[in-house]
Amino acid sequence: MTWCRERRTAWKARPALAGVRLSAYVGLHAYGGLYAHADLYAYAVCTRTSREPVRTHRPPPEPRGDPFLKTPPVPQDREGTAAGLLLGAARHSAGRTTAVFLCSAASAAASLALPAVLGRTLDLLLRRSPDADPWLLACAAVIVAEVLLDAAVALLGGTTSARSAAWLRTRGVGRLLAAWPGHAARFPPGDVAVRLTANATEASTAPVSAATLGASLLAPVGAVVALFLIDPWTAVTFLAGLPVLLLVLRAFARGSSDSVASYQRAQGDIATRLVEALAGARTIAAAGTEARDRDRILAPLPELAAQGRRMWRVHGAAVARSGVLMPLLTTAVLAVGGIRLASGDMSVGDLLAAGRYAALAAGVGTAAGLLGSLIRSRSAARRAAELMALPAMTYGARTLPPEGRGTLELRGVSVRREDRTVLAGVDLTIPGGTSVAVVGRSGAGKSTLAAVAGRLTEPDAGTVLLDGIPLGALRRDVLRREVGHAFERPVLFGATLGEALAGGAPMPEERVRAAARAASADAFVRLLPHGYATPPQAAPLSGGELQRLGLARAFARAGRLLVLDDATSSLDTVTERQVEAALARDVRHGTRLIVAHRLSSASRCDLVVWLEEGRVRATGPHEELWRSGEYRALFAPPEPVSAAVPAAASKTEPYPRRAPVAARAVPLPHKHATEPAPAADSAERADR
């Protein structure tokens, strides 16, 4: 029994670098969607450079009778709430936050000492006492100390906020990468960018604002105590107006909270629309809809402006009211002090000190600014905490048997998405070393089956096993080493193409080049100005070339199971056949699960799994399934309604609708040496 400790990709503790890396993530997420997240997750698994382990949220599923998957319940991660996230940021910079508080408190103490020292010095000077000189020096020392302490607060506050922002971004991106790809994809890329840049920056100021606010209250409280010591009537005069000030601050806190939250939501909405427009820039240019899309992107701008005006109106009203109230209180204290001076109950120095202390006590009104900062931080932390609440992928502690060949089993696997069943009770056994094509119409559940087989998503029911071991029970490194993926829209990570093909893990250069040759990518990579040292973003790649590089990355890390999710859809037929031949000849032997839309891909596989509406309609060799007219229709071009198969033909259908069946683990002939059926020729020509 164990919890999974996941390592995160490391970031420097500098917001500028964090922003650069975040923008890269947002860009790839916009263009690649779920594929980009899966690619980035695999890259993070390979690099494993973080020093911070993170607890997972939920235990792995428990298949029948497997003791290795029984994990004790994990408590809810406190970082999934705004308060927990802010406390975590404060703990991360606890030393610096404490230093900010101590310096602020020392500055408040200096400001409290200054009026008393000035008043004493003034009385001594008026009496022409020879003891005035030391007190003058004391005045100068207190003033210098206050200035230096304020400078230290500014410096420590800036560095503490920067460290907190970097920590928040690191945790947020780490949780995105550690989460199940389908869960993370529900956040639009632009909204993610706002949450991890603007919102993280605002939330990062909370520790410093709280420390400064706590220390700033020491001066007003101490000033009121000093007024009592000088003359109780002056303190009573000041306290008489304090309830009005508290009402002003309460109204400010209420009004600011709603407006700040609405303002931040509008920011995220605009960013989301902008990133979507950048991803579809070619479509917008081709359609000539620049003006319409500009208006669509900026549609939330009036709401943003309205909430911004409302936010600053509330802030301005609070500042104005406190700005009027504080001078009135100070004037009232001085008036009472003047009366007490005239009656001989106070000295001139006491009156000067009372005036200064009244001004310090009035400084409680400046807490409105710090209170507003805390409100904005809490609202921003709520948005960032939603990323932290994503459930993380979990792993076990088992390894695969060394003699295994990659046998894949799905037992009663079901997957639901919202109110729709994507896979329903799939039972399937794929013998090790078999190449399997998964076919079906759009929406049949092919990509979901591929994701479940490679554990990029977790089934809502059922178990997936590789060589008899549940995928959820495997160690993280074992699972990602033995299960490889290639996607329809791959995303490349790394400083160079060579590093991108290695997947972030140390790998001999010859192995990388061999994988590129197997994917028919070596020739065009060597034609680039810097060859394999070319940065991915500087390489002018077509869709087919990008897919070949994605295949090369998968081939370089091929294990017992290789999942190709429509990974050859952009390749021409000749290149596809070359890649398939190299896959069988030059890539490590193992089980191949291929999501196929082309007849040529299905015909050359050992076994075909036919999905229909989330269920296994039939399994078997391509030649057997080809007898079915409905199976042939999967690969045929659209036909007019009049040319459809007569209803009577369905009565002779050899594969009628039935419950899911298991694939037959029997020796199958190799399809490369088999001539396709005549009916397949026309379908393949149409496919080309």
N, C-alpha and C positions, 0 to 999 in steps of 0.2 A: 504494500500500500504506500502510495507516495503521491505527493503533489508534483506537478510539472513546474520546473524552474526554467523560465524562458529567457534567453539572452537577447538583448536588443542591440541594434546597430548604434554605434557611439557617435555622438555629436560633440563638437567643441562647445565650451560654455560661453559662446559668443552669439548674441542674437543675430548679427549680420550673417554669419555662416549658417546659422539655423534657418534663416529666411531663404538663403540660396538653395539649401537642400530641400526645404519645404516646397519651394516653387518648382523644383524638378519633379517632386512627387506629384504635385497638383497637375502639372503638365502631362505627365505620363498617365495619370488617372483619367484625365479628360479625354485623351486620345485612345487609351487602351481599355478603359472601363475595368470590368472584372478581370480580364486577362492581365492587365497591367498589375493589378493588386496581387494576383497569383504569382506572376513573374517576380515582382518585388519581394514577395514573401519568400520565395525560393532563394533569391539572392541573399536576403538577410539571414536565412538559415545557414547558408554556406559561409558567410563572413564571420558571424558570431563573435563580434569584437566588443560587445557591451560589457560593462562591469556590473550592471545592476540587474539582479534577478527580480522577476515580477511574479507574484502569485496569480494563479489562474482563478477563474470564476466558478467553473462548473466541472464536476468530475466527468470522466469519459463514460460512454454508455456501457452497460453491463450485459454482455452476451450470455447465452445460456451456459452456466456451469464454469465460467472462467474466473478463478480467484484473483488473477492479476489485475482485473479491471475494477475491483471493489475499492473505491476510493472514499475516504471519509468526507463528509460535507465540508465545503470551504466557506468560511464566512464571507458576507458581502464586502467587497473591496470598498474601503472608506473613500478612496479617490473617485468613486462614482457619484459623489455628492459634491456640491459647491463648497460646503464647509470642510469636508475631508480633503478636498484638493487644495484649498488655501492653507489648511494646517500642514499638509505635506510640503507645500512650498516654503512655509515658515520653518519647518524642521530642517529642510534641505540647507537653508541659510541661517540656521539658528544662531551661530556665532556672530555673523555680521548684523543680524537683526537685533541681537542683544546689545551689540556695540552701538547701533543707532539709538536704541532706547537710552543707554547709559549716557551717551554724549548729549542727547536731547535733554535728559534729566539734569545733567551737569550744567547745560546752558540755561535751563530754567532756574536752577539754584543760583547761578551767577546773576541772572536778571532779578531774582528776588533779593540778593544781597546788595545790588547796586543802589536802590533807593535808600536803604538804611545807611549805607556808607556815605552817599551824597548828603543825606540830611545831617549826619553827624559832622561831616566835613564843613558844611555850611554853618552850622552852629559854632564850631570852633573858629572859623574864619571871622564870623561876626563878632566874636568875643576877643579876636586877635590873640588867640591862644598859641603858644609855641608848639603845641602838639598837633597842629593842623597839617604839617608837612608829611608825616607818615600816612595820614589819612588820604592826602592827595595821591600819594603813591599807591595806596590801596585801591583808590578809584580807578586809576590807570590800569592796574593789574586785573581788576574785575572786568573792565571793558575789553581789554585784549583777550582775556580768557573766553569771554562770551563770543567774540568774533571768531576765534580759532575753533571753538566748539561747533559753532554754526557751519563753518567750512567743512569740518570733519563729518557732520551730519549729512551735508550735501554730497560729499564724495562717497561715503559709505552707503547712502541711500541709492545713489546711481548704480554702484557696482552690485548691490544686493538685488535691486530690481532686474538688472541684466542677468544675473545668475538665476533668478527665479523664472524669468521668461524662457531662458534656455532649458531649464529643467522641465517646465510645463510643456514646451514643444517636444522635447525628447520623449517625455512620457506619453504625450498624445500620439506622436507618430509611431512610437513603439507599440502602443496598444492597437493602433490601426493595422500594423503589420502582423501582430500576434493574433488578431481576431480572425474569425472565419471570413473568407472573402465575401460571401454573400451578405453578411451582416454589415461589414464596413462599406459595401457599395451603396447602401441606402443613403449615405451622406453625399450630396452633390459635391463635385470637386471644388467649385467656387466657395461653397459654404465651409468646406474643410479648411480652405486657405484663410478665410476670415477668422475662423475659430482658433487656428494655430498661429496667426500673426497678430491681428488687431486685438482679438479677445484675449489671447495669451499675454500680450503686452499690458493690457489694462488689468488683468488679474494679477500680474506679477508685482504690481505696486502695492498690493494689499499688506504684505508683512511690514514694509516700511511705513505705510500710512497708519497702520494700527500702532506701531511702536511710537511714531511721532505724535499721534493723537493722544496716546496714553501719557507720554511725557509732557505734552503741551498742556494737559489739564493740571499738572503739578503747579505751574506758575499761578493760574487763577486761584486755585485752592490755597496755596501758600500766601497769595496776596490778600485774600479775605482774612486769613488768620492774622497776618501782619496788621491789617486795619483794626482788628479787634484789640491787638496789643497796643497800637498807637492810641486809638480812641474808639470805644464800642459803638458810638453813634454813627461814625462814618461807615462801619461795617454793616450796621442795620440799614442804613440808607441804600447801600449798594444791593443788599440782598432783597430789598423790597421790589426791585425791578427784575430780579432773576427769573421768576415764573413766566413772565412775558417772553423772555429770551428762549426759554425751554420750549414754549409753544411754537415759536418761530422755527426752531430746529426740527421739531417733530413734524410740522407741516412740510418742511423741506425734504425730509427723509421719505415721507409718503409720496409726494409728487414726483420725486426724482426716480424712484425705483421703477415705476411703470414706464415712464418715458425713456429711460435708458435701455430697458429690455426691448421695447419696440424699435428704438433706433438701431440697436445691434442686429435685430432680425432683418430690418430693411437693408442694412449693409450686406448681410449674407446673401439676401435675395439678389441684389445687384451683382455681386461677385459671381454668383452661380450663373446668371444669365450671360455675363461677360465671358466666362470660361467656355460656356456652350457655344457662343458665337465664334470664339477663337478656334475651337475645334472644328466648326463647320464653315470656316472662312471661305473655302473654295466654293461651297454650295451657295453662300450668300453672294459672292462675286458673280457666279454663273447665272444666278436668278435675278441679279440686279435689284436686290431688296435691301440695300444698305440703309436707306432712310427708315424703312419699316422696322428693321432689326435694331437700329439705333434707338427708335422710340420704344421698342419692346424692352431693350436692356435698361433704359432709363425710366421705365414706367413706375418703379417704386420710388423714384427720386422725390416726388411731392410728399409722399409719406415720410421719407427720410428727413426732408426739410421741416415738415410740420412737427415731427417728434424732436428734432434738434432745437427748433424755436421754443417748443414747450419746455424742454429740459433746461435751456438757458434762462427762460422766463422764471421758472421755479427757483433756479440758482440766484438769478439777479434779485428777485423779490426777497429771498432770505438774506442776501448780503445787504440789500438796501435797508431792510427793517432793522437788522442787527447794527448796521452802520449808523442809523439814526438813534437807536436805543442806547448804544454804548457811550457816545459822547454825552447824552443826557444824564446817564448814570454817573459818569465821571464829573460832569458839572455839578450834579447834586451833591456828590461827595465833597468836592472842593467848597461848595457853599456852606455845607455843614461844618467843614474844617475851618473856614474863615470865621464862622460864628464862635467856634470853640477857641480859636486863636484870640479873638477879641475879648473873650471872657477870661483869658489867661490860662486855659486848660491845655493849650498846645503851644509848642514853640514854632518858630519859622521853619526850622529843619523838619519838625514833625509834619507840618503842612505840606512841605515839598515831598516828603516821603509818602504821605497819604495820597497826594495827587499821582505820584508814580505807581503806587500800589493799586489805585483805582484803575489806572490805564492797563496794568497787568491783569487785574481781575476782569476787565472788559475784554481781554483777549480770548475769553471763552467763546465770543462770537465768531472768531476766526476759525473755530472748529467746524464751521459749516463747509469750508473748502475741503478739509480732510475727511469729513463725514461723506461729502459727495464723492470723493475719490474711492472711499470704501464701498459705497453703494454701486458705483460703476464696476469696481473690481468683483463684487459678489455676483452681479448680473452677468459679467463676462465669464466668471468661473462656472456658472450654471451651464453655459453653452459648451465650454471646454470639457466639463465633467461628463457630458453626454458621450463624448468620445471615450473617456476612461471607463464608462459603464459597459462598453462592448465586451461580450464574453470572449475569452481567449481560448485558442485551441489547446487541448490537453493531450498529454502523452503518457505512456506507461513506462515499464522498465524491462520489457522482454526484448529478445532478439529473434531473428529468423533462424530456422534450422539450416546448418551449412549445406545439407544435401538437397535443399528445396530447389525446384525448377521454376517457381513463379506461378503455382496453381492459385487461381483467383476464385473465391466463392462468395456469392451474395445469397443470404438466407433471409427471406421475408422482408426485403428492403423496401421501405416506403418513405417518400419525401413529399412534404406539403409546402406550398408557398402561398401564404395568406389563406384564402378559402379554396385553393385549387390543389388537387392531387397531381403531382408531377410524375412520381413513380408509385406504383401500387403493388405491394406484395411480390417483388421480383425475386425469384429463386433461380440462380444461375451458377453453373460450375464450368470454369474454363480451364482446361488442362494446361499444365506448365509447358512453355515453349510453343504455344499455339498463337497464330495470328488470327485475330477475331475482328470482323467488321461489324459495327453497330449501325444499322440502317433504320429508316423510318421517315415519315413525313415531318414537316416542320412542327415543332411543339410536341413531338412524341416522347421526349425525355432523354434524347441521346446525350446531350452535353451534361445533363444532370447525372446520368449513369456514369459518364466518364469522371465527373467530379467526385462522385461517391467512391468509385473504384480507386482513385488516387488520394482520397481523404482530403479533398479541398472543400468538402461540405459533409456534414454529419447527417445520416439518415434519421428521420423521426422515429422509425421503428426498424428492427432487423439488425443484422450484423454483416460486416464485410471482413473476410479473412484472406490472408496471403500465406500460402504454404501452411495452412492450419492455424495461424496465429491471427487473432483479431487486430485490425489496423490500429484501433485505439489503445491496444496494450503494448505497441512497439515503442521503443525509444525514439526520440525525435531524430537523431542522426541516422539511425538505422532506416527509418521510414523514408526519409528524404534522399538517402543514398540509394535505396533499392527501388524506389518508385519515381520515375521521371515523367515529365510532361512537355508537350509542345502544343501551342495554341494557334488559333486562326490569326490572331493579331498579336504577335509577340512584341515585347518591349525589351530593349537591350539596356543593361546597366554596366557601368564600368568606364574607366578612363580611356580604354582602347577596345577595339573589336576583339582582340585576343583575350583580354580580361573578361569581356562580356560573354564570349563563348565558353570560357572556363567556369562561368557561373559564380564568380567571386571566390572560388577555392583554388589553392595552389594546384597547378596541373602542368605537366611537361608540354612544351610548345609543340612537339611532334604529335602528341595526342590531340591537341586542339586542331592542328592542321589536318590530321587524319579524319576527324569528325567533320570538318568543313568539306573535305573531298567527298566523303560519303553523302553529304547533303547537297552536292553539286554547287558549293559556295566558294570553294578555294580559288577557282579561276577568276571570278570577278573581284574577290577580295584582294588578290595579288595585283590587279590592275589599278587599285586605288593608289594615290600618291605615296602614302605611307604604309600600304599593305595592312597587316594585322595591327599595326600601331596607330591606325587611323581612329580618331574619336568617333563613337557611334553617331553623334549629332552632326558630324562633319561629312558623313558618308551619304552621297545621293543614292538612296536605295529605292527600288521599285517595291511594289507589294509582294511580288514573287521572291525577290532577293531577300527581303526581310523575313519571309516565311522560311527560306532556306537557312538563314542564320539561326532562326529559332529552332529548326530541326537539328542543326549542327550542335547547338548548345545541349539539346536533349540527348543526341547521340554520344557526346563527350561524357555524359554522366549516366549513360544507360545502365540500368540495373535489372532486377528480375522482372519488373513490370514497366512497360513504356506505354503511356497514354497519349495518343495523338488525337486531339480534339479538332477535327477539320483542319489539320495543320498543313494540308497540301492543296487547299482550295484555290490558291492563287497561282499554282504551278501549271504549266502547260502539260499535255499528256506525255510528251517525250521525257521531259524532266522528271515528271512524277514516276515514270517507270524506272528511270535511272536511280532515283532515290530509293524506291522500293527494292530494287536489286541490290543496292549497296547496303540497305538495312538488313537484308537477309544474309549478305556475304561478309560485310566488314564491321558490323556493330555487334556488340556483345549479345549472345543468344539469350532470349528470354521471351516472356509473354508480351504480345502486342495487342493493345485495345485501340482500335482505329474507328473514330466516328467518320463514316463515309457517306458522301452524297453521289459519288461517281460509280458507275457500273464497273469501270476498270479496277477501282480500288477493292470493291466487294468481291469481284470474281477471282482475284489473286490471293485472297485470304483463305486460311484453312477452314474457317467457320464463320457463319453469319448469324447475328442476333437481330431479329426483326422486332422492333418496338412499335406499338400502336397504342396511343392514348395512355402511356405510362405503364403498359403491361407488355410482357413478352408474348408476341403473337406466335412466333415460331423460331426455332433454331435449327441449324443444320448446314451442310455444305451448300455452296452457291448453286451447283447444278441441280440439287434437289428442290431448293426453293424456287428456282427459275420456272418450274412447271406451273407455278401459281400465276394467274393473270394479274392478281392484285400486287404480287411482289414485283412483276415486270413493270407494272404501272408506276412504281416508285421511281424508276429511272427513265421513264418515257417522257418526252416533251408534252406539254398540255395539248389536249385534243379538243375539237369541237364536241358539243354535247351529242350531236347526231352520230359521231364516230365512237361513242362510248361502248364498252362491252355490253352486250345484251344481258338482260337480267337472267336469262336461262343459263348463261355461262357460269354464273356464280354457283349453280347447283353442282357443277363438277369441280369446284374449287378444292384442291387437295389439302389446303391448310385453312379450314374454317376458323372462325373466332373461337377461342377457348382460353382456359385459365393458363397462367404462366407455367412454363415447363423448364426443366433444367437442361443445360447443354449436355450432349452425350460425350463423355470422356472416352472416345474410341479413336484408334489410329485413323487419320484422314489422309487421303492422297494429296500430294503437293500440286497446287493448281497451276503453277507456272508452265507445266508441261501439258496441260489440258487445253484442247481447243475450245473456245467458247461456243455455245449453242448458236445456231444461225440467227435465232431471234435476238441474241445479244448484240450482233454486229450492228444492226440498225440503231439500237439504243445507244451503243457506245459511240457511233458516229454522231448521233444527236448530242451526246454528252460533250464531244469535242467541239 
